């Protein structure tokens, strides 16, 4: 079969390009070795946020000393149902646009030919252009190798048949803190062990401290500047010995120490596609690899491993292939979002980054607990921070630590891209009661005309 474009991987780095190109009249094939939708749909964004929303509902009920009754098996089946609907939605979208879906492992023989192998048969297709969107797999460490049952990744953690009583999470990055928040809400005794000085080490310390305080108040134990020295299984439990001398006994060990790119065994060497030192595919701003006619998008190219970044990269590749102008993606504009009840959303630079670059800046920070919407949602440690250049004219970074920050950051983004100034923001009627109205108050504060805040 001959195609204009073949896409390896149906996740958020792959299917948007397929949809876009098919809509332009090109003949497109999408090859998926496992489940349509890839990591985000099946093991990441969708199931984790399904459990997250339920966990937050449980915590809300408990604010008035209520008790939430549910069956773990029914909760997991509900989450599976949400995932299934999302997966089916992607399949329907692609099939409705005339995209051919292939299930099997892809092996690239040249930039024109791809073999597809599954348990039933071996097929071969040809394509003028190729998009590699094979994503990443969870990474483990020598002391804690995945065993599929007790030493697990996010993939198994979101579909556990039985709720564990206790869990050790190795790694205090985004996956670690998000799942710690979820499982603690379900009364699992959770301990996070983080190697570096603080959890969320890519963020500023004030952000990490706010999240640490929030998680600690929810019963999560956080041990920083510590490693797991030994890990053994005995009598159905996992026994961990930490570098600080402490010993733990837990039901499950979740390893959340990062991801590794899926670039091995798919034939990239047959094309001469260049990889970086960590195995990620090197690409241009147009998502082109070092081999003409071959593109790569999503997590497999590195950068922030975020679904919304992958979607835009996928569409950029689609635009370039269809012969259109493709906008350059500003990676600092891609919001980093962390779902921990007290959510984190950031665009632009952190203070840590600016200091390492030797750049001077002006920082404004306001607490957000004065907002009734934040009080209702229980964000005592909430705050917002805006970083300006030393002249106070250009926004260099925006950081929101608050309930619903993942949604609120969209209101702040126009400030960062220069589509709105502080005077404009001070006059926008953001709806009340919401966390987004903090932007109006923040603008008034920076301008020296605060109404709901005291000027310090």
N, C-alpha and C positions, 0 to 999 in steps of 0.2 A: 504494500500500500504506500502511496506517495502523498506526502503532506508538505504544506508550506512551512509549518513549524511543529516541532515535537518538544514537549515539556516534560521533563523528568521530575516528578514530585507534584502532588495535588494540594499541598498546603497553601498557606497565605502568600508564600513566595512564588507559587506556581499557577494556581487556578485563576487569579485576577488577570494575568496576562492571557491565559487561554480564553477567558470570557471576552476580554477587550479585542483580541485579534479575530476571534470568530465573528464578533459584531462588525468588524471591518470587512468581512467576507473572505477571510483566509481559511484554508483548511487546516485544522489543528488537531493534534493528538496529545492527550495527557496520559502519562504512564505513572501508575502508583503501585508500589510493591506491597503495601499493607492496606490502610484504610483511607478512603477519600477524606480530604480535609487536613491530613497530616497531623503534626504534633499539637498545634493550637486547638484544633477542633476536638481531637480525641484524647489528648493527654495533658493539655496545658490550659489555655485561656478558658475554654468552655466548661469543662468539668470542675476546674478549680474555682471558678467564679460562681458556679451553681452551688457548690458546697459552702463557699464564702457567704453568699446571700442568706443561706439557711442558718449558718453559724451566727451571723449578725442578728437574725431574728430571735434566735435562742437567747443571745445576750440581752436583747431588748426586753424580752419577757422577764428575765431574771432581775432587771432593774427594780421591779416592783415586787420582788420576792416570789415571782411566779415560777412555775415549773413547766418546762416544755417536754411533752411526752411524744416520743417518736420511736420507730423501729429502725435500727441501723440498716437492715437489709432493704427496707422500703426507701430510705433516703438514697442509698446507692443506686437502686433501680430507677428512682426519679431522675438522678443525675445522668444515668445512662440514657434515659429517654430524651433528655434535653440534647445530649451529644448526638444521638441517633437522628433527631429532627434536623440538627444543624448539618450533619453529614449528608442527609438526604436532600437538604436544600441546595447544597453545593452541586451534588450530582444532577439534580433537576435543572439548575441554572445552566450547567455546561451542556447537558444533553439537549436542552431546549434550543441552544445556540448552534447545535450541530457539531459539537466537539466529540470526537471519538475517545472513549475512556478505555484504557487497557490496564488490567490487573496483572502485575508480574514484576520481576526484577529486570531492570534495564541494564544492558551492557553496550556501551558506545564503541562501535568498531571504527567509525570515522565520523567526521562532522556531517555526513550525509546518511549514514546507516546506523540503526539501533536495533539490537536484538532484545526481545522481550520473552523472558522465561518464567513460566509458572509450573505448578505440579502437573498440569494437563498437557501442555504443548509449548512449542517454541515458535515464536513469530519473528518476522523481520519487517521493519518499516524503513522508509526513506524520508528525509526531510531536508529542505533547503536551509533552515535555521534551527538551532537547538538552544533551549533554555534549561540550565541545570538548577533545580530548586530542591535539592535533596535534604536540606535542613541539617540538624544535629542530633546526636544521641546524648543521653546523660553520661557524665564521666564519674568513675569511681576512683578510689585510691588504694594503694597496696594493702593497707591495714584493714580495709573494708571493701572487699570485692562483692559485687552484686551476686546474690544467690537465688534471687527470684521469689523468695518467701519471707525471709526476715531482714535481710540487708537489701534495701529496696531503693528505687528512684521515685520521682514524682509519678511515673507511669503506674506503678503498682500501688502507691500510696493513695491515689484517688479512687481506687476500686477495691479496697480491702473487703473481704467477705465478712470479717469480724472486726469490731472496733477494739484496738489494743488498749491495755490499761496504761502503758507507758511507752515513750518513744524518745530515742536519742536522735537529734538532727545534727549531722556533721556539716557545718557550713552555715554562716549567718548572712548569706546573700538574699536576693529577692525570693527565690523559691523556698529557702529555709524559713525566713520570717513569715511569709504568707501561709505556709502550711502549719507552722507553729501556732499562728493565730487561729486557724480553722480547728485544728485538733484540740487545742486547749479549750475552745468553746464547747467541745463535745466531752469534756471532763477527762481528757487524756493527760497524763502527767508528762509534760514535755520539757526536755532540756536541750538547749542549743549550745554547741561547742564551736567557737569561732577562733581560727588561727591568729587573725590580725588584731589590731588594737581595739577595734569596735566592730559591731555588726554593720552591715551595709557600708563596707569600707570605701566604696566609690563616692559616698555622699559626704557632706560636711558633718562634723562631729555633733552639732546641735540637732541636726535631723536624726542622726542615729540615736542620740540620747533620748529624744522624744519618743521614738518608736520603742526603744528598749524599756523606758519607763512604762509605756502603755502595755507592752507585752507582759512585763513583770507584774503589773496590776491585774492582768488576766491569768496569772498563775504560771507563766512560762519562766523557767530558770535559764539564765543566759550566762555562760562562762566564756570570757574573752581571753585573748592571748594564751590560748591553750590548744593542745592537739590530743588526738586519741592515739595512745601509744600501743595498746594491745586490744584486740577484740576477739572473744571466743564465745562459742555457743555451748551451753551445758544445761541439761534438764529443761529444754524448751525455752530458755532465756538467753539473752546476749549479755555477756559480761565485758564491760569496757573499763580499761585503766587509762586515766588521763595523765597528761604530762605534769599536772600539778599534784599528782599522787592520789587523787580521788578515784574511787571505784563506783561504777554504776551498774545496775542490773535492769534491763529493759526488755520489753516484748518485741519491739521493732527498732531498726536502725535505718534512718532515712539519710542517704548520702546526697548532699546538695552542694557540690563543690565546683560546678561548672559543666560546660557542654563541650563535646568534641564533634568536628564537622564530618559529615558523611561524604567523604571524597575518595575513599578507598574502594577498590573493587568494582568501579562502575565504568572504567575504561578511559578516564581522563588522560592517562599517560599515552593513550593511542593518539590523542589530539595535540599533545604538547601544551596542555593548559597549565599555566603557572600558578603555583600555590605559595602562600606565605609560610613563615617558619612554624606556624601552628597547624598548618594543613588546610586553612581556609582558602577559597579561590580568590585570586586577585582580579579586580574589575576596575573599569574606568567609571567616570560619572555617568556614562551611558549604559552601564551594566555589561559592557563588553569584556570578555576575557582576552587573554593573550592570543587566542586562536580566532581568526576571522569567521564570523557566522555563528559563533558560540557565545551565549550570554549566561550569566549566573545571577541569581537573586535570592534574597532572604537570608536566613541564618547561615547558610553555607558560605556566604561571603564575609562573615564576621561583622564587626561593628556592634551596635546595640542589638541584642537578640530580642527584638520586639516585633509583634505581629503587625502593628500599624506602620512600622518602617518597612517590613517585608512587602506589604501590600503596595506601597508607593513605588518601591523598587521594581516590583513585578509590572506595574503599569508603565513605568519608564521604559523598561525593556520592550513592552508591547508597542509603545509609541515609536521607539527607534526602529523596530522591525517593520512597522507599517509605513515608515518613511516620513514621520511627523517630527516636529520640534518637541524635544522632551525637556521639561524644566529640570534644573539641577536641584537635587535634594539636599537641603541644609540639615545635616545630621544633628546639629545642636538644637534644631527646632523640634526634633522628634521627642515628645514628652516621655520621660521615664516615670512610670506609674507603679506604685507598690500598694497592694490591697491588704491592709492589716487592721481594718476597723478605723483606726487613726491613719488614714491613707496618706501617701506621699506622691506628689506630682511635681516634676521639675522640668524646666526648659532652659537652655542656655548653659552658662558656666557656673560651676560651684566656686565658693571662695577658695577651696583647696587648689583648684585648677588655676585660678587667677594668680594666686600666690606663687605657684610653681613656675608660672610664666613671667613673674616679676612685674605684673601689671597692678597699678594702683586703682582703687575702686572706693565707692561710697555704698554703705549698706544701710538699708532701712528694714526694720523688723517690727511686726506688731503681733501681740497675742490675739487669738481669735475666739477665746472662750466668752468674750463679751456678747457675741452673737447668740441669740436665742436658739437659732437652728443648730449651733454647735453644742449648746447646753443640752438640748433635747437628745442629740446623738451621742453625748458623753465624751466630748473631745477636750478634756481639761488641759492637755499638753499641746493643743493646737496653736499653730502660728503660721504667718506668711512672711516671706523675706524677698525683697527686691534688691538686686545689686545693680548699681549704675556705674558708668565710668567716672573717673575722678572729677570731671566737670559737671556731672549730674545730668548729662544730656541724652545718653544712650543707655538703654536697658541691656545689661549683660547677662543677667540670670534672674529667673523667677522660681521660687521654691515654696510650695504650699504643703503644709502638714496639717491635715484636718479631715474630718469625715467628708466623704464625697469629693476629695481633692482631685480624683481621676476625672471627674466631670467638670469641676470648677476651673481647672487649668485652661480649658478651652476659652473661657471668658478673658483670661489674662494674656493669651497668646498674641492678640493684636498689639499689645504694648511692646512685646519683644520684637515683632517684625516691623514696627514703626508705622502701623496702620492706624494707630490711635495714640494720642498723647495723654498726659496726666489730667490736663484740663478737660479733655473729652470724657475721660473715665469718671471724673468727679460729677459729671452731669447726666450720666446714663442711668435710667431708672431700673436698675437691677431688681428683680422681684424679691419681695419680703415674704416670708422668712426663708432665706436661702444662704448658703455659704458664699455664693458668687457675689452677693452685695458687699462682701469684704473689699472688693476692688474699688468701689466708690469711696468707701471709708479710707482705704489705704492711699488713694490718690489725694484726697483732702488732707490727709496727715502729712504727706511728703510736700504738698504745696503750702503747708503751714496754716491751713484753715480747717482743722479737724472739728467735726460735729459730735461724733460718738466716741472719740478717743481723746485722751489727754496727751498734749504735746510734751515730749521730754527733751 
